[in-house]
Amino acid sequence: MNLIIKLTAVLLVILTTGCGEQDDQAKSSDPVVLKTQLESLNKAKKVEGILQDAAEQQRKTIDDSTASEKQ
């Protein structure tokens, strides 16, 4: 019984100290890294727009060609 109380106390101390500490790297955000990530995100959004426009154009071409075949 005494051993169980000691093990529980040790486990409680380990868990509370492990959860209480914060990572210093998580606090400090590097503005250069953030800037490059935002630039990459903006480039990806531009590419997505280009791909959506191309897909819409392809759909329109297919619809036009199938409509002319039906007539």
Secondary structure, 3 states (H helix, E strand, C coil): CHHHHHHHHHHHHHHHHHHHCCCHHHHCCCHHHHHHHHHHHHHHHHHHHHHHHHHHHHHHHHHHHHHHHHC
